[in-house]
Amino acid sequence: MTCCGNRRVAAGAMASPPAANARPAPVAETRRFGVAYFQYTGQGGVIITGPTTGNRYRFEANGAIVAVALGDRASLARVPQLRQVAGP
């Protein structure tokens, strides 16, 4: 008497491998969890140190968007030249 497990193994061995020219599904936007995004609206550049994590956030110029740790989000939200945005 045979068990159904042998049939499953045989069926798996017959499955065709993926096509060589198959492409992965496109990713609409890469987002990181555990961060908030801030955009700099001031002139020049600025480096801000997050008080909770000690991370240094460098905003190169007007319009720069930087990922900020959630622990520092509340503090950076109080900086007049920064505004929280959905992401890059």
C-alpha positions as CSV (number, residue, x, y, z in Angstrom):
1,M,0.0,0.0,0.0
2,T,1.4,3.4,-1.0
3,C,0.9,6.6,1.0
4,C,-0.1,10.0,-0.4
5,G,3.3,11.4,0.5
6,N,5.0,9.6,-2.4
7,R,2.6,11.2,-4.8
8,R,3.4,14.6,-3.4
9,V,7.1,14.1,-3.8
10,A,6.7,12.9,-7.3
11,A,4.4,15.9,-8.2
12,G,6.9,18.3,-6.7
13,A,9.8,16.8,-8.8
14,M,7.8,17.3,-12.0
15,A,7.1,21.0,-11.3
16,S,8.9,23.2,-13.9
17,P,11.6,25.6,-12.7
18,P,10.9,29.4,-13.1
19,A,11.6,30.8,-16.4
20,A,15.1,32.3,-16.9
21,N,13.8,35.6,-18.1
22,A,11.1,36.0,-15.4
23,R,11.4,39.3,-13.5
24,P,10.4,39.9,-9.9
25,A,7.3,41.9,-9.3
26,P,8.0,45.7,-9.2
27,V,8.1,47.4,-5.9
28,A,6.2,50.7,-5.9
29,E,8.1,52.3,-3.2
30,T,10.6,51.1,-0.6
31,R,9.7,52.2,2.9
32,R,11.4,51.5,6.1
33,F,9.5,50.7,9.2
34,G,10.3,52.4,12.4
35,V,11.2,55.7,10.8
36,A,9.4,59.0,10.0
37,Y,10.5,61.2,7.1
38,F,11.2,64.9,7.4
39,Q,11.8,67.5,4.8
40,Y,14.0,70.6,5.3
41,T,12.5,73.9,4.2
42,G,15.3,76.2,5.3
43,Q,18.1,77.8,3.4
44,G,21.6,76.1,3.3
45,G,22.0,72.9,5.2
46,V,21.7,71.7,8.7
47,I,22.7,68.8,10.9
48,I,20.4,68.0,13.8
49,T,21.2,65.5,16.6
50,G,18.2,63.5,17.8
51,P,18.0,63.8,21.6
52,T,16.7,60.3,22.2
53,T,18.9,58.2,19.9
54,G,21.9,60.5,19.5
55,N,21.6,60.0,15.7
56,R,22.8,62.9,13.5
57,Y,20.4,63.8,10.7
58,R,22.0,65.8,7.9
59,F,19.7,67.9,5.7
60,E,21.9,69.0,2.8
61,A,19.7,71.7,1.3
62,N,16.2,73.0,0.9
63,G,13.9,70.2,0.0
64,A,16.1,67.4,1.4
65,I,14.1,64.4,2.9
66,V,15.7,62.3,5.7
67,A,14.5,59.2,7.5
68,V,14.4,59.9,11.3
69,A,14.1,57.3,14.1
70,L,10.6,57.3,15.7
71,G,12.2,58.1,19.0
72,D,13.4,61.4,17.6
73,R,10.3,62.3,15.7
74,A,8.6,64.4,18.3
75,S,11.7,66.5,18.9
76,L,12.4,67.1,15.2
77,A,8.7,68.0,14.6
78,R,9.3,71.1,16.8
79,V,12.1,72.4,14.6
80,P,10.6,75.3,12.5
81,Q,12.4,74.5,9.2
82,L,11.4,70.8,9.3
83,R,8.0,69.3,8.3
84,Q,7.0,65.6,8.5
85,V,6.2,64.1,5.1
86,A,4.9,60.7,3.8
87,G,8.3,59.6,2.4
88,P,10.8,60.1,-0.4
